[in-house]
Amino acid sequence: MVEDVGIVLGEAFKRALDKRENIKRFGFFLMPMDDALVEIALDLAERAFLVFDVELNESYVGKLETSLIEEFWKAFTSHAFITLHIVRRRGKNAHHIIEAIFKGVGKALKMALEEEKGVPSTKGVM
């Protein structure tokens, strides 16, 4: 179910981006959440790639199996066609780490989606 949500959200995000023009394209955020510190970097170019460098010391947070968090982001990135790096810098509390990941990705996406005039890439031009 968690992976399916990642697929659906990724596909919706891809459709919403359409041509991916006039946006900054790159986004990053360093998100603190109590003991947790998570680094997020992303590129909205149409290349699906995920780096998930996160160690969670708990198998479950409530009823959520923590291994499904990576599966969600794999599904999202592969269907949204974005490059996403998620790196845990600090923290032991799985709930705080997971919350920092989702909030950090939201902040990085906000940055990447800001309007910007000009050529987003010189690939194929030079």
Summary of the structure (lengths in Angstrom):
residues: 126
radius of gyration: 15.1
end to end distance: 44.2
largest distance: 52.1
contacts: 386
relative contact order: 0.28
helix: 39%
strand: 28%
